[in-house]
Amino acid sequence: MAKNGGTPRRPRYPMPAFIRLALTREALMDAYKFQAFLSAERLHWWITRAIREETRAKRLKQMLDE
């Protein structure tokens, strides 16, 4: 049970360093923070689960462009 008496929360998936660096470099961190919590976690999962480095880079670029 959560401390506030509500539903229990699962731990937040930490943002990978390379995503944080890209968002900071492109000055998009503020825009990124406006996304819903689950949306951000899905993006992390989608990018980091790519097997090839080229695919990971392509997905990161797509996220930054959107």
C-alpha positions as CSV (number, residue, x, y, z in Angstrom):
1,M,0.0,0.0,0.0
2,A,1.3,3.5,-0.8
3,K,2.0,5.9,2.0
4,N,-0.8,8.2,1.0
5,G,-3.3,5.4,1.3
6,G,-3.8,5.1,-2.4
7,T,-2.9,2.3,-4.8
8,P,0.7,1.1,-4.6
9,R,3.1,2.6,-7.2
10,R,5.6,0.6,-9.1
11,P,9.2,1.9,-9.2
12,R,9.9,4.3,-12.0
13,Y,12.1,3.0,-14.8
14,P,15.2,5.2,-14.8
15,M,16.0,7.3,-17.8
16,P,19.0,5.9,-19.7
17,A,22.0,8.3,-19.7
18,F,22.2,8.5,-23.5
19,I,18.5,9.6,-23.7
20,R,19.1,12.2,-21.0
21,L,22.2,13.5,-22.8
22,A,20.3,13.7,-26.2
23,L,17.4,15.6,-24.6
24,T,19.7,18.0,-22.9
25,R,21.8,18.5,-26.0
26,E,18.8,19.3,-28.1
27,A,17.2,21.5,-25.3
28,L,14.1,19.3,-25.2
29,M,14.2,18.2,-21.6
30,D,11.4,20.6,-20.6
31,A,9.1,19.4,-23.4
32,Y,9.9,15.8,-22.5
33,K,8.9,16.4,-18.9
34,F,5.3,17.4,-20.0
35,Q,4.7,13.8,-21.2
36,A,2.7,11.4,-19.2
37,F,4.7,9.1,-16.9
38,L,3.7,5.9,-18.8
39,S,4.4,7.5,-22.2
40,A,7.9,8.3,-21.1
41,E,8.5,4.8,-19.8
42,R,7.2,3.3,-23.1
43,L,9.7,5.5,-25.0
44,H,12.6,4.4,-22.8
45,W,11.6,0.8,-23.3
46,W,11.1,1.1,-27.1
47,I,14.5,2.8,-27.6
48,T,16.6,0.6,-25.2
49,R,15.1,-2.7,-26.5
50,A,16.5,-2.2,-30.0
51,I,19.1,-4.9,-30.7
52,R,21.2,-3.0,-33.2
53,E,22.8,0.3,-32.3
54,E,21.6,1.8,-35.6
55,T,18.0,1.0,-34.7
56,R,18.5,2.6,-31.2
57,A,19.9,5.7,-32.8
58,K,17.0,5.9,-35.3
59,R,14.4,5.5,-32.5
60,L,16.2,8.2,-30.4
61,K,16.2,10.6,-33.4
62,Q,12.5,9.9,-34.0
63,M,11.7,10.7,-30.4
64,L,13.7,13.9,-30.5
65,D,12.0,15.0,-33.8
66,E,8.5,14.4,-32.3
